[in-house]
């Protein structure tokens, strides 16, 4: 469905399988071709330790901002198509290795909590690989509640993340 307004959207992309940087770049290119959507910018690449320290390769992560007239449900469905097209496996082990993972962090000022989707992302402030790239793109970004994301840095250790590649776009 198409909305009659443009929403600013923040996405987190991550991969730790099959040439992760390449997988992220493929996903960004696919996002560029979504209807009624424009990729605005994306952060540098960050390397992060897997959540819960599962025995798996480190992740490569970045954050993308885009503007879209797609509804939240339509964008979510397109994201699932992109993940599936790149070989994403949806298994029952949470935080397992994956070829590509795309999470919607923010969708305009929407607040939503369903079994399928939580906006803002339920763990946005606790993930270094989300917070640091977001601040890199906009150090004044706020949650719909008005909380400035930059203020959450004090609660993070920065022990699980490393700036991998500075990227200008």
TINURO-247024 format. One record per residue: x, y, z of N, C-alpha, C in turn; residue in three letters; residue number from 0. Coordinates in pm, 1 decimal, m for minus. Layout:
<rs>
+----------+----------+----------+----------+----------+----------+----------+----------+----------+-----+-----+
!   n.east !  n.north !     n.up !  ca.east ! ca.north !    ca.up !   c.east !  c.north !     c.up !  aa !   i !
+----------+----------+----------+----------+----------+----------+----------+----------+----------+-----+-----+
!        X !        Y !        Z !        X !        Y !        Z !        X !        Y !        Z ! ALA ! NUM !
...
+----------+----------+----------+----------+----------+----------+----------+----------+----------+-----+-----+
</rs>
This chain:
<rs>
+----------+----------+----------+----------+----------+----------+----------+----------+----------+-----+-----+
!   n.east !  n.north !     n.up !  ca.east ! ca.north !    ca.up !   c.east !  c.north !     c.up !  aa !   i !
+----------+----------+----------+----------+----------+----------+----------+----------+----------+-----+-----+
!     83.9 !   m117.2 !      0.0 !      0.0 !      0.0 !      0.0 !     89.1 !    124.4 !      0.0 ! UNK !   0 !
!     43.8 !    226.9 !    m67.7 !    114.8 !    353.7 !    m78.0 !     48.3 !    454.5 !     15.8 ! UNK !   1 !
!    130.0 !    526.0 !     91.0 !     79.2 !    630.9 !    179.8 !     84.0 !    764.9 !    107.2 ! UNK !   2 !
!     11.2 !    860.9 !    156.1 !     14.7 !    992.8 !     93.0 !    115.3 !   1084.1 !    162.3 ! UNK !   3 !
!    207.9 !   1024.7 !    234.4 !    314.3 !   1100.9 !    298.1 !    445.0 !   1024.1 !    288.1 ! UNK !   4 !
!    554.0 !   1097.4 !    299.6 !    686.7 !   1036.6 !    299.1 !    729.8 !   1015.4 !    443.5 ! UNK !   5 !
!    776.1 !    894.9 !    472.8 !    828.2 !    863.5 !    605.4 !    977.4 !    839.0 !    597.7 ! UNK !   6 !
!   1049.0 !    893.6 !    696.2 !   1191.4 !    867.5 !    709.8 !   1207.0 !    736.5 !    786.0 ! UNK !   7 !
!   1283.9 !    644.6 !    729.2 !   1298.4 !    510.7 !    785.1 !   1446.0 !    483.9 !    812.0 ! UNK !   8 !
!   1470.9 !    416.3 !    922.7 !   1605.6 !    373.8 !    959.7 !   1606.8 !    221.3 !    962.4 ! UNK !   9 !
!   1702.5 !    163.3 !    889.8 !   1717.6 !     18.0 !    883.2 !   1855.7 !    m21.6 !    934.3 ! UNK !  10 !
!   1862.8 !   m136.3 !    998.0 !   1989.8 !   m196.6 !   1035.9 !   2011.4 !   m317.0 !    945.9 ! UNK !  11 !
!   2129.6 !   m325.6 !    883.8 !   2164.3 !   m439.7 !    799.7 !   2283.2 !   m510.3 !    861.7 ! UNK !  12 !
!   2277.6 !   m642.6 !    863.9 !   2387.8 !   m720.1 !    918.4 !   2403.8 !   m851.7 !    846.3 ! UNK !  13 !
!   2527.3 !   m901.5 !    847.6 !   2558.0 !  m1030.3 !    785.2 !   2685.3 !  m1085.3 !    847.9 ! UNK !  14 !
!   2691.0 !  m1218.8 !    859.4 !   2817.6 !  m1280.5 !    900.8 !   2848.0 !  m1407.4 !    821.2 ! UNK !  15 !
!   2785.9 !  m1421.6 !    705.1 !   2808.8 !  m1537.3 !    618.6 !   2825.7 !  m1493.7 !    472.7 ! UNK !  16 !
!   2897.7 !  m1575.3 !    395.5 !   2907.8 !  m1558.3 !    249.6 !   2949.7 !  m1417.2 !    208.9 ! UNK !  17 !
!   3066.3 !  m1374.1 !    252.3 !   3118.5 !  m1239.8 !    219.3 !   3022.8 !  m1131.9 !    269.3 ! UNK !  18 !
!   3019.7 !  m1108.4 !    399.9 !   2920.4 !  m1018.7 !    459.6 !   2910.8 !   m878.9 !    397.7 ! UNK !  19 !
!   3024.7 !   m816.2 !    367.5 !   3018.3 !   m681.7 !    308.2 !   2947.1 !   m688.3 !    173.8 ! UNK !  20 !
!   2976.5 !   m790.4 !     96.1 !   2909.9 !   m808.1 !    m33.0 !   2759.5 !   m828.3 !    m13.6 ! UNK !  21 !
!   2721.2 !   m909.7 !     83.3 !   2578.3 !   m933.8 !    109.4 !   2506.5 !   m803.8 !    146.4 ! UNK !  22 !
!   2571.6 !   m722.4 !    227.5 !   2511.6 !   m593.5 !    266.7 !   2499.7 !   m502.0 !    145.1 ! UNK !  23 !
!   2604.3 !   m497.9 !     63.3 !   2599.0 !   m413.4 !    m57.2 !   2488.9 !   m457.1 !   m152.7 ! UNK !  24 !
!   2470.7 !   m588.0 !   m167.7 !   2362.2 !   m639.1 !   m252.4 !   2227.2 !   m592.4 !   m197.5 ! UNK !  25 !
!   2209.9 !   m602.8 !    m66.8 !   2083.3 !   m561.0 !     m5.3 !   2059.4 !   m410.7 !    m24.2 ! UNK !  26 !
!   2163.5 !   m330.2 !     m8.2 !   2148.5 !   m185.1 !    m29.0 !   2104.8 !   m158.2 !   m172.7 ! UNK !  27 !
!   2167.1 !   m225.2 !   m267.6 !   2128.1 !   m205.5 !   m407.7 !   1983.2 !   m244.5 !   m431.2 ! UNK !  28 !
!   1937.3 !   m350.9 !   m368.5 !   1797.0 !   m391.1 !   m383.4 !   1704.1 !   m288.6 !   m318.5 ! UNK !  29 !
!   1744.2 !   m231.2 !   m206.5 !   1663.3 !   m127.3 !   m142.8 !   1647.6 !     m6.2 !   m235.6 ! UNK !  30 !
!   1751.5 !     23.5 !   m312.4 !   1748.0 !    138.0 !   m403.8 !   1641.2 !    122.2 !   m511.4 ! UNK !  31 !
!   1598.7 !     m0.6 !   m538.1 !   1498.9 !    m24.6 !   m642.7 !   1357.8 !    m45.6 !   m588.7 ! UNK !  32 !
!   1338.3 !    m28.0 !   m458.7 !   1202.3 !    m40.4 !   m405.3 !   1117.1 !     73.5 !   m459.4 ! UNK !  33 !
!    991.6 !     46.3 !   m490.8 !    904.4 !    153.0 !   m541.9 !    876.4 !    257.5 !   m434.3 ! UNK !  34 !
!    861.4 !    380.7 !   m478.2 !    824.8 !    491.8 !   m389.6 !    921.8 !    507.0 !   m273.2 ! UNK !  35 !
!   1046.8 !    471.0 !   m297.3 !   1147.2 !    470.1 !   m190.4 !   1278.3 !    524.8 !   m242.8 ! UNK !  36 !
!   1346.8 !    602.7 !   m160.8 !   1478.4 !    655.2 !   m196.4 !   1573.8 !    632.5 !    m80.1 ! UNK !  37 !
!   1684.2 !    562.6 !   m108.3 !   1789.8 !    547.8 !     m8.0 !   1858.1 !    683.5 !      4.0 ! UNK !  38 !
!   1867.1 !    732.9 !    127.7 !   1926.0 !    864.9 !    151.1 !   2075.4 !    853.6 !    178.9 ! UNK !  39 !
!   2112.6 !    773.5 !    277.2 !   2254.3 !    754.5 !    309.0 !   2270.4 !    631.3 !    396.8 ! UNK !  40 !
!   2393.5 !    588.5 !    408.9 !   2422.9 !    476.3 !    496.2 !   2555.2 !    500.0 !    567.0 ! UNK !  41 !
!   2567.0 !    433.6 !    680.3 !   2681.8 !    452.9 !    767.4 !   2803.3 !    377.0 !    717.1 ! UNK !  42 !
!   2909.9 !    389.7 !    792.2 !   3028.0 !    306.7 !    771.5 !   2993.0 !    163.4 !    807.5 ! UNK !  43 !
!   3080.9 !     72.2 !    770.6 !   3067.2 !    m67.9 !    809.8 !   3127.6 !    m84.3 !    949.3 ! UNK !  44 !
!   3059.8 !   m160.9 !   1031.2 !   3108.7 !   m190.1 !   1165.8 !   3115.6 !   m340.9 !   1182.7 ! UNK !  45 !
!   3219.9 !   m386.0 !   1249.6 !   3230.5 !   m527.4 !   1283.8 !   3186.5 !   m543.3 !   1428.3 ! UNK !  46 !
!   3102.8 !   m643.8 !   1452.9 !   3053.2 !   m662.7 !   1589.3 !   3055.3 !   m810.5 !   1627.4 ! UNK !  47 !
!   3071.3 !   m831.6 !   1755.0 !   3069.4 !   m966.5 !   1811.7 !   2924.3 !  m1012.8 !   1815.3 ! UNK !  48 !
!   2897.9 !  m1138.6 !   1779.3 !   2759.3 !  m1188.1 !   1781.6 !   2696.1 !  m1175.4 !   1920.2 ! UNK !  49 !
!   2567.4 !  m1144.9 !   1922.2 !   2494.3 !  m1139.3 !   2048.2 !   2499.7 !  m1275.4 !   2115.3 ! UNK !  50 !
!   2508.2 !  m1275.6 !   2244.5 !   2516.7 !  m1398.1 !   2325.3 !   2640.4 !  m1481.7 !   2294.6 ! UNK !  51 !
!   2736.9 !  m1423.5 !   2225.4 !   2865.6 !  m1487.2 !   2198.6 !   2855.3 !  m1629.0 !   2143.4 ! UNK !  52 !
!   2756.1 !  m1652.8 !   2058.6 !   2747.4 !  m1783.3 !   1994.0 !   2875.0 !  m1808.9 !   1916.8 ! UNK !  53 !
!   2911.2 !  m1934.9 !   1900.4 !   3029.8 !  m1972.4 !   1826.2 !   3001.5 !  m1954.0 !   1677.1 ! UNK !  54 !
!   3026.2 !  m1832.8 !   1629.3 !   3000.1 !  m1798.7 !   1490.6 !   3087.4 !  m1681.1 !   1451.7 ! UNK !  55 !
!   3101.2 !  m1654.1 !   1322.3 !   3183.9 !  m1540.1 !   1279.5 !   3125.0 !  m1407.8 !   1326.9 ! UNK !  56 !
!   3212.2 !  m1307.1 !   1339.6 !   3165.7 !  m1173.0 !   1371.8 !   3075.5 !  m1121.5 !   1260.9 ! UNK !  57 !
!   2991.3 !  m1026.1 !   1296.9 !   2898.1 !   m964.1 !   1202.4 !   2958.5 !   m838.1 !   1142.4 ! UNK !  58 !
!   2914.7 !   m805.9 !   1025.0 !   2935.9 !   m674.8 !    965.4 !   2798.7 !   m608.5 !    966.1 ! UNK !  59 !
!   2793.4 !   m485.2 !   1014.6 !   2667.3 !   m412.6 !   1027.5 !   2681.2 !   m271.5 !    972.7 ! UNK !  60 !
!   2570.6 !   m216.4 !    931.7 !   2560.0 !    m73.9 !    903.6 !   2414.2 !    m33.0 !    913.6 ! UNK !  61 !
!   2391.9 !     97.1 !    910.4 !   2256.7 !    152.3 !    917.7 !   2230.7 !    231.5 !    790.8 ! UNK !  62 !
!   2109.2 !    217.4 !    739.4 !   2065.1 !    286.7 !    617.9 !   1946.0 !    374.5 !    653.4 ! UNK !  63 !
!   1943.9 !    495.9 !    599.2 !   1823.5 !    578.4 !    609.4 !   1762.3 !    587.7 !    470.4 ! UNK !  64 !
!   1631.9 !    586.1 !    468.2 !   1561.3 !    602.0 !    341.5 !   1431.5 !    677.3 !    364.6 ! UNK !  65 !
!   1379.8 !    731.9 !    257.3 !   1247.4 !    793.5 !    258.5 !   1156.7 !    706.1 !    174.0 ! UNK !  66 !
!   1036.7 !    682.6 !    223.4 !    944.3 !    597.3 !    149.1 !    801.4 !    644.4 !    165.0 ! UNK !  67 !
!    722.6 !    614.8 !     63.1 !    578.6 !    633.8 !     69.8 !    508.7 !    499.8 !     88.7 ! UNK !  68 !
!    588.6 !    391.9 !     95.7 !    530.4 !    260.3 !    122.2 !    476.6 !    255.5 !    264.3 ! UNK !  69 !
!    372.5 !    178.5 !    283.6 !    323.9 !    156.0 !    419.0 !    426.7 !     71.4 !    493.8 ! UNK !  70 !
!    416.9 !     69.8 !    624.3 !    507.0 !    m10.6 !    706.1 !    497.2 !   m158.2 !    667.8 ! UNK !  71 !
!    374.9 !   m208.5 !    650.8 !    356.6 !   m349.1 !    611.6 !    418.5 !   m378.9 !    475.4 ! UNK !  72 !
!    400.2 !   m287.7 !    379.3 !    457.7 !   m309.1 !    246.2 !    609.7 !   m309.9 !    252.6 ! UNK !  73 !
!    667.5 !   m215.2 !    325.6 !    812.9 !   m211.6 !    339.3 !    862.5 !   m339.9 !    406.3 ! UNK !  74 !
!    796.6 !   m381.4 !    512.6 !    834.0 !   m504.8 !    582.3 !    832.9 !   m623.7 !    486.0 ! UNK !  75 !
!    728.6 !   m633.1 !    404.1 !    718.6 !   m744.0 !    308.5 !    829.7 !   m738.5 !    203.1 ! UNK !  76 !
!    861.8 !   m619.4 !    153.3 !    971.7 !   m605.7 !     57.8 !   1104.2 !   m647.0 !    121.6 ! UNK !  77 !
!   1124.2 !   m609.2 !    247.9 !   1247.3 !   m646.7 !    317.9 !   1258.1 !   m798.1 !    329.1 ! UNK !  78 !
!   1148.6 !   m864.0 !    361.1 !   1150.3 !  m1010.7 !    370.0 !   1181.8 !  m1072.5 !    234.2 ! UNK !  79 !
!   1132.6 !  m1013.2 !    126.5 !   1162.9 !  m1062.5 !     m8.5 !   1312.5 !  m1047.6 !    m37.1 ! UNK !  80 !
!   1369.6 !   m933.4 !     m0.1 !   1513.7 !   m912.0 !    m19.7 !   1593.2 !  m1015.8 !     58.9 ! UNK !  81 !
!   1558.6 !  m1034.0 !    186.3 !   1630.4 !  m1132.2 !    268.4 !   1620.1 !  m1272.6 !    206.7 ! UNK !  82 !
!   1500.6 !  m1310.2 !    169.4 !   1477.8 !  m1442.4 !    111.2 !   1555.9 !  m1459.0 !    m19.6 ! UNK !  83 !
!   1557.1 !  m1354.3 !   m102.9 !   1626.3 !  m1362.7 !   m232.0 !   1777.1 !  m1379.2 !   m215.9 ! UNK !  84 !
!   1829.5 !  m1336.8 !   m101.9 !   1972.5 !  m1351.3 !    m75.4 !   2004.0 !  m1480.1 !      1.1 ! UNK !  85 !
!   1902.0 !  m1560.9 !     24.5 !   1926.4 !  m1689.7 !     88.2 !   1910.5 !  m1692.0 !    238.4 ! UNK !  86 !
!   1846.8 !  m1591.5 !    293.6 !   1824.8 !  m1588.7 !    438.8 !   1743.8 !  m1709.8 !    481.9 ! UNK !  87 !
!   1793.2 !  m1778.2 !    581.2 !   1723.3 !  m1892.3 !    639.5 !   1657.7 !  m1847.1 !    769.0 ! UNK !  88 !
!   1532.0 !  m1874.6 !    784.6 !   1460.9 !  m1839.3 !    907.8 !   1451.7 !  m1963.9 !    993.6 ! UNK !  89 !
!   1553.7 !  m1983.5 !   1078.6 !   1548.3 !  m2100.0 !   1166.7 !   1507.7 !  m2056.2 !   1306.6 ! UNK !  90 !
!   1485.8 !  m2149.5 !   1391.0 !   1429.8 !  m2118.4 !   1522.1 !   1535.0 !  m2073.0 !   1623.2 ! UNK !  91 !
!   1664.2 !  m2083.3 !   1593.4 !   1766.3 !  m2040.7 !   1687.7 !   1787.9 !  m1890.8 !   1675.2 ! UNK !  92 !
!   1749.0 !  m1819.2 !   1777.3 !   1761.0 !  m1674.3 !   1775.9 !   1908.1 !  m1633.4 !   1774.5 ! UNK !  93 !
!   1938.2 !  m1529.9 !   1699.7 !   2071.6 !  m1472.2 !   1688.2 !   2173.1 !  m1568.6 !   1627.6 ! UNK !  94 !
!   2127.2 !  m1658.4 !   1542.5 !   2219.6 !  m1748.5 !   1474.7 !   2280.3 !  m1677.3 !   1353.3 ! UNK !  95 !
!   2381.2 !  m1738.8 !   1293.2 !   2445.8 !  m1680.9 !   1175.3 !   2343.2 !  m1660.1 !   1064.4 ! UNK !  96 !
!   2367.9 !  m1557.2 !    985.0 !   2276.0 !  m1531.9 !    874.2 !   2346.4 !  m1460.2 !    759.8 ! UNK !  97 !
!   2297.7 !  m1489.4 !    641.0 !   2351.5 !  m1425.8 !    521.0 !   2316.9 !  m1277.6 !    521.1 ! UNK !  98 !
!   2193.7 !  m1244.9 !    554.0 !   2151.6 !  m1104.8 !    561.4 !   2039.3 !  m1092.5 !    663.5 ! UNK !  99 !
!   2043.6 !   m984.9 !    736.4 !   1938.8 !   m952.8 !    833.0 !   1909.6 !   m804.1 !    818.2 ! UNK ! 100 !
!   1786.1 !   m771.1 !    792.5 !   1745.9 !   m630.7 !    779.1 !   1635.0 !   m605.0 !    879.9 ! UNK ! 101 !
!   1661.4 !   m513.4 !    971.6 !   1563.0 !   m476.7 !   1073.2 !   1517.8 !   m333.5 !   1052.3 ! UNK ! 102 !
!   1388.4 !   m310.3 !   1066.2 !   1335.1 !   m174.3 !   1065.1 !   1352.8 !   m119.3 !   1206.2 ! UNK ! 103 !
!   1433.7 !    m15.2 !   1218.0 !   1459.6 !     45.8 !   1348.3 !   1355.1 !    151.7 !   1380.8 ! UNK ! 104 !
!   1335.8 !    241.8 !   1286.3 !   1238.4 !    350.6 !   1300.5 !   1162.1 !    365.5 !   1169.7 ! UNK ! 105 !
!   1035.2 !    398.8 !   1180.0 !    952.5 !    426.7 !   1063.4 !    875.8 !    554.1 !   1096.1 ! UNK ! 106 !
!    932.6 !    669.1 !   1051.3 !    873.1 !    797.4 !   1088.2 !    860.9 !    805.4 !   1239.8 ! UNK ! 107 !
!    746.9 !    850.6 !   1285.6 !    721.1 !    855.4 !   1430.0 !    626.1 !    746.1 !   1474.3 ! UNK ! 108 !
!    615.7 !    641.2 !   1392.0 !    526.6 !    530.6 !   1425.2 !    572.4 !    459.5 !   1551.8 ! UNK ! 109 !
!    474.3 !    415.2 !   1628.6 !    496.6 !    326.4 !   1742.3 !    402.3 !    209.3 !   1721.3 ! UNK ! 110 !
!    458.5 !     89.6 !   1719.2 !    380.7 !    m29.9 !   1689.5 !    438.1 !   m146.3 !   1767.8 ! UNK ! 111 !
!    350.8 !   m230.3 !   1821.6 !    396.4 !   m350.0 !   1891.5 !    300.1 !   m463.1 !   1860.2 ! UNK ! 112 !
!    340.6 !   m546.2 !   1762.9 !    260.1 !   m662.7 !   1725.4 !    347.9 !   m786.8 !   1738.0 ! UNK ! 113 !
!    289.9 !   m901.8 !   1716.0 !    368.3 !  m1025.6 !   1721.8 !    469.5 !  m1031.7 !   1607.5 ! UNK ! 114 !
!    444.4 !   m957.6 !   1500.4 !    529.9 !   m960.0 !   1382.2 !    636.3 !   m851.1 !   1383.0 ! UNK ! 115 !
!    605.1 !   m737.8 !   1445.1 !    691.6 !   m620.9 !   1429.7 !    675.7 !   m525.8 !   1547.3 ! UNK ! 116 !
!    789.5 !   m473.3 !   1593.5 !    789.7 !   m371.1 !   1697.6 !    867.4 !   m251.1 !   1645.0 ! UNK ! 117 !
!    801.8 !   m135.8 !   1643.9 !    861.5 !    m10.7 !   1598.0 !    840.6 !     93.3 !   1708.2 ! UNK ! 118 !
!    945.1 !    162.2 !   1754.5 !   1085.1 !    142.2 !   1723.1 !   1130.3 !      0.6 !   1761.1 ! UNK ! 119 !
!   1240.3 !    m42.3 !   1699.2 !   1294.0 !   m175.4 !   1727.1 !   1308.7 !   m191.9 !   1877.9 ! UNK ! 120 !
!   1266.9 !   m307.1 !   1927.7 !   1258.2 !   m329.3 !   2072.6 !   1390.9 !   m315.2 !   2146.6 ! UNK ! 121 !
!   1504.8 !   m335.6 !   2079.5 !   1633.6 !   m335.4 !   2149.1 !   1729.0 !   m231.6 !   2091.7 ! UNK ! 122 !
!   1673.7 !   m129.6 !   2032.1 !   1752.7 !    m30.7 !   1959.0 !   1861.9 !     33.8 !   2045.1 ! UNK ! 123 !
!   1833.0 !     64.1 !   2169.2 !   1927.8 !    137.1 !   2253.3 !   2034.0 !     49.1 !   2316.9 ! UNK ! 124 !
!   2019.2 !    m81.3 !   2307.6 !   2114.6 !   m173.2 !   2370.5 !   2212.7 !   m234.1 !   2272.1 ! UNK ! 125 !
!   2205.1 !   m195.8 !   2147.4 !   2289.4 !   m256.7 !   2045.4 !   2388.6 !   m155.2 !   1990.4 ! UNK ! 126 !
!   2513.1 !   m175.5 !   2026.3 !   2618.1 !    m84.7 !   1980.0 !   2622.0 !    m77.1 !   1827.7 ! UNK ! 127 !
!   2598.1 !   m190.8 !   1762.4 !   2606.0 !   m194.4 !   1616.2 !   2488.5 !   m122.9 !   1550.6 ! UNK ! 128 !
!   2394.6 !    m75.0 !   1631.3 !   2284.4 !      7.6 !   1582.8 !   2306.4 !    153.1 !   1624.5 ! UNK ! 129 !
!   2335.2 !    174.6 !   1751.6 !   2345.9 !    310.4 !   1806.0 !   2459.4 !    389.5 !   1739.7 ! UNK ! 130 !
!   2580.1 !    334.0 !   1733.7 !   2692.8 !    409.4 !   1678.5 !   2673.7 !    445.6 !   1530.8 ! UNK ! 131 !
!   2629.0 !    352.8 !   1447.3 !   2604.0 !    393.5 !   1307.0 !   2491.6 !    497.3 !   1294.3 ! UNK ! 132 !
!   2388.4 !    486.5 !   1378.0 !   2280.9 !    586.5 !   1372.1 !   2334.9 !    724.6 !   1406.0 ! UNK ! 133 !
!   2414.4 !    732.6 !   1511.0 !   2470.6 !    861.7 !   1553.1 !   2567.5 !    915.1 !   1448.4 ! UNK ! 134 !
!   2639.0 !    825.2 !   1382.3 !   2728.1 !    867.4 !   1273.9 !   2648.5 !    941.6 !   1166.5 ! UNK ! 135 !
!   2528.8 !    893.0 !   1136.2 !   2446.5 !    954.4 !   1031.7 !   2373.6 !   1079.2 !   1079.1 ! UNK ! 136 !
!   2333.8 !   1080.4 !   1205.4 !   2258.6 !   1195.1 !   1259.1 !   2268.1 !   1192.1 !   1411.4 ! UNK ! 137 !
!   2353.7 !   1275.8 !   1466.3 !   2373.9 !   1269.5 !   1611.6 !   2259.9 !   1332.5 !   1691.5 ! UNK ! 138 !
!   2157.6 !   1381.1 !   1622.7 !   2041.3 !   1435.3 !   1694.1 !   1916.5 !   1347.0 !   1676.8 ! UNK ! 139 !
!   1932.6 !   1228.5 !   1618.9 !   1817.5 !   1140.7 !   1594.9 !   1749.8 !   1104.2 !   1727.1 ! UNK ! 140 !
!   1615.8 !   1108.0 !   1722.2 !   1535.5 !   1081.2 !   1841.9 !   1438.5 !    966.4 !   1816.2 ! UNK ! 141 !
!   1405.2 !    899.5 !   1923.6 !   1295.5 !    803.1 !   1920.0 !   1164.1 !    880.5 !   1920.1 ! UNK ! 142 !
!   1054.0 !    817.7 !   1881.1 !    924.3 !    887.0 !   1885.5 !    888.6 !    941.8 !   2024.8 ! UNK ! 143 !
!    947.5 !    886.7 !   2128.4 !    923.6 !    934.6 !   2265.1 !    996.3 !   1065.1 !   2293.7 ! UNK ! 144 !
!   1088.1 !   1104.2 !   2202.9 !   1166.1 !   1224.9 !   2223.5 !   1305.5 !   1196.7 !   2278.2 ! UNK ! 145 !
!   1331.8 !   1073.1 !   2317.2 !   1463.3 !   1036.2 !   2370.3 !   1568.2 !   1047.1 !   2260.2 ! UNK ! 146 !
!   1675.1 !   1121.6 !   2287.1 !   1784.6 !   1137.3 !   2192.5 !   1872.9 !   1013.3 !   2200.7 ! UNK ! 147 !
!   1888.4 !    944.6 !   2088.9 !   1961.6 !    817.7 !   2086.7 !   2106.0 !    836.0 !   2132.8 ! UNK ! 148 !
!   2165.2 !    949.1 !   2100.1 !   2304.5 !    975.5 !   2139.3 !   2323.1 !    963.7 !   2290.3 ! UNK ! 149 !
!   2220.7 !    997.3 !   2366.5 !   2231.8 !    990.9 !   2512.1 !   2244.7 !    848.8 !   2564.4 ! UNK ! 150 !
!   2211.9 !    749.9 !   2483.0 !   2222.4 !    610.5 !   2528.0 !   2365.3 !    557.9 !   2521.9 ! UNK ! 151 !
!   2455.3 !    632.5 !   2459.4 !   2594.8 !    587.6 !   2448.0 !   2655.6 !    563.4 !   2585.4 ! UNK ! 152 !
!   2618.3 !    643.4 !   2681.7 !   2674.9 !    629.1 !   2816.6 !   2649.8 !    490.7 !   2874.1 ! UNK ! 153 !
!   2544.7 !    425.1 !   2827.7 !   2508.2 !    294.0 !   2880.1 !   2576.7 !    179.4 !   2805.7 ! UNK ! 154 !
!   2644.6 !    213.2 !   2696.8 !   2707.6 !    109.6 !   2614.3 !   2858.4 !    106.1 !   2640.2 ! UNK ! 155 !
!   2916.3 !    m10.9 !   2630.5 !   3057.9 !    m27.5 !   2663.3 !   3151.1 !     m7.1 !   2544.0 ! UNK ! 156 !
!   3100.9 !    m20.8 !   2423.8 !   3178.8 !    m18.8 !   2298.7 !   3287.0 !   m125.9 !   2300.1 ! UNK ! 157 !
!   3257.6 !   m237.2 !   2363.7 !   3350.1 !   m350.2 !   2365.8 !   3315.0 !   m452.2 !   2259.2 ! UNK ! 158 !
!   3200.0 !   m440.2 !   2200.1 !   3152.7 !   m542.3 !   2106.4 !   3151.8 !   m493.4 !   1962.5 ! UNK ! 159 !
!   3211.0 !   m375.1 !   1936.8 !   3201.0 !   m317.2 !   1802.8 !   3332.1 !   m250.3 !   1763.8 ! UNK ! 160 !
!   3360.0 !   m252.5 !   1634.0 !   3480.6 !   m192.6 !   1579.7 !   3443.8 !   m128.2 !   1446.7 ! UNK ! 161 !
!   3485.7 !     m2.9 !   1426.6 !   3464.5 !     62.0 !   1297.5 !   3551.1 !    m10.4 !   1195.9 ! UNK ! 162 !
!   3489.4 !    m64.4 !   1095.0 !   3561.1 !   m146.3 !    998.1 !   3605.6 !    m65.2 !    877.2 ! UNK ! 163 !
!   3513.8 !     12.5 !    821.8 !   3544.7 !     84.3 !    699.5 !   3462.4 !    212.2 !    695.3 ! UNK ! 164 !
!   3531.0 !    323.1 !    689.3 !   3462.4 !    450.8 !    676.0 !   3413.9 !    460.7 !    532.5 ! UNK ! 165 !
!   3289.1 !    497.3 !    517.6 !   3230.1 !    502.5 !    384.3 !   3161.6 !    636.5 !    366.9 ! UNK ! 166 !
!   3187.9 !    701.4 !    256.6 !   3116.7 !    826.3 !    229.2 !   3023.7 !    805.3 !    112.3 ! UNK ! 167 !
!   2900.1 !    851.7 !    129.4 !   2802.6 !    835.3 !     21.3 !   2723.5 !    962.1 !      3.3 ! UNK ! 168 !
+----------+----------+----------+----------+----------+----------+----------+----------+----------+-----+-----+
</rs>
